[in-house]
């Protein structure tokens, strides 16, 4: 879904998973500073939008998701996962119920698979699932923004800001009234700074929620059965996850950033040492310089100096070993 805001002055298209929106509008650090100050907005109109309506929508979703949503209050934002039978992360949903409809946004181009799973689980429940990506766009307002919310728009308000579900036809008019626009690279840099994981970046085919710090945030430990719950409970009560998320300060003298999948090794072992993990997301931050998130083996010492490819990296603990 290509955004009309790519026609704004200075817009440079994003690539890869975020194709369809702007990577930046000509000044990455200015855009980051604006967001950090509560100004502007981020075009997230490439993300999938799914709605669930019907009298049973919350009780039904409660059976399928890792989050406790059966008593979710209107306009209360939450996030939830769908796991495989073995407890591996398949989808992350960022949702809110407006009193009549559950609105959620998900990773670009994943809404079809998500809807396919939800439809297969409807049975006799009074629910309707719809793909609204074609007519609804997601816009993010940073924390501290004083921009008004358009009448009728569903809103997810979190400590990081507000996600608005706007009619796609209104996107250009909204941008003209509430700029400046910030690109996805600025948004991602602040996400990395905040240690917030993202499906398809911090996850692979075997990631479980404990590795990314999603227990308590997207996974409720005091609710009934859902697919993958056995793994969640077993690891929480009896063991430790095999890997853990870390935050890295990268050597600022390097021109390039290590990309997704770049091997992480002990600095003492050099580039020929045993791989202990991989870079999940890297970014250039307006204050911290080059930073990254990485997934490493649990037994990597928390004070170990690391190498991301050929780039020196100092780690901060996100998930305790």
Secondary structure, DSSP 4 states (H G I P E B T S, - for coil): ---GGGGSTT-EE--GGGTTSEEESS-HHHHHHHHHTT-SEEE-TTSEEEEEESTTHHHHHHHHSSS--TTPPTT--EEEEEE-TTS-EEEEEEEEE-SSEEEEEESTT-HHHHHHHHHHT-TT---EEEE-TTTEEEEEEETT--PPPPTT-EEEEETTEEEEEEEGGGHHHHHHHH--EE-HHHHHHHHHHTT---TTTT--TT--GGGGT-BTTTB-TTS---TTHHHHHHHHHH---SEEEEEEEEPTT-SSPPPTT-EEEEGGGGGGSPP-EEEEEEEEETTTEEEEEEEEETTS-TT--EEETTEEEEEEESS--
